[in-house]
Amino acid sequence: MLRSTAILLLVVLLSLLPIAASASSSPSVNKEQAAELALQRFPGRVLNVKTEQQNYRIRVLQRDGRVVTVIVDGRTGRVTRDDR
């Protein structure tokens, strides 16, 4: 009895894995929100937004004429400058 209960529990847990994986892989920040977050940290004009896996790569033309590349994490909204 204990063995069949454990097997049933394992089957149920394994069936939930795809649901949990799809929920965690979907971004909680969309392109527009990512652009706004980038502009809050690096004011200027957004030139383009590219989606790369779970991140957004945003090119911003700043007031002084410099172009900076900003990475926004699509899950957390964390903004970092790409210094490549």
C-alpha positions in Angstrom: 0.0 0.0 0.0 2.8 2.4 1.0 4.7 1.7 -2.2 1.6 2.3 -4.5 0.9 5.6 -2.7 4.5 6.7 -3.2 4.4 5.8 -6.9 1.1 7.7 -7.3 2.6 10.7 -5.5 5.6 10.6 -7.8 3.4 10.4 -10.9 1.4 13.4 -9.8 4.5 15.5 -9.0 6.1 14.6 -12.3 3.0 15.6 -14.2 3.2 19.1 -12.6 6.8 19.8 -13.7 5.8 21.1 -17.2 3.3 23.5 -15.7 5.9 24.8 -13.2 8.6 25.1 -16.0 6.3 27.1 -18.3 5.2 29.5 -15.5 8.8 30.3 -14.6 10.0 30.7 -18.1 7.5 33.3 -19.2 8.7 36.9 -18.8 6.9 39.1 -16.3 8.3 42.3 -18.0 7.2 43.1 -21.5 9.1 45.1 -24.2 7.4 48.4 -23.3 8.0 48.0 -19.6 11.7 47.0 -20.3 12.2 50.2 -22.4 10.6 52.3 -19.6 12.9 50.7 -17.0 15.9 51.4 -19.2 15.0 55.0 -19.6 14.5 55.5 -15.9 18.1 54.5 -15.3 19.6 55.9 -18.6 17.6 58.9 -19.8 17.4 59.5 -23.5 15.6 58.0 -26.6 15.1 54.3 -27.2 16.6 53.3 -30.5 15.7 49.7 -30.5 14.7 46.8 -28.3 15.7 43.2 -29.0 14.5 40.1 -27.2 17.3 37.7 -26.2 16.1 34.6 -24.3 14.8 36.0 -21.0 16.3 39.4 -21.4 15.8 42.6 -23.5 18.8 44.4 -25.1 17.9 48.1 -25.4 19.9 50.7 -27.2 19.5 54.2 -25.8 20.6 57.5 -27.4 21.5 59.7 -24.5 21.3 63.5 -24.5 25.0 63.9 -24.9 25.0 61.9 -28.1 26.4 58.6 -26.6 24.6 55.4 -27.3 24.5 52.9 -24.4 23.3 49.3 -24.5 21.1 48.3 -21.5 20.1 44.8 -20.5 16.8 44.4 -18.7 16.0 41.0 -17.1 12.6 39.9 -18.4 11.8 38.1 -15.2 13.0 40.6 -12.5 13.2 43.9 -14.3 16.8 44.4 -13.2 18.6 46.9 -15.3 22.3 46.7 -16.1 24.5 48.5 -18.6 26.2 46.2 -21.2 29.8 47.3 -21.3 30.9 44.9 -24.1 
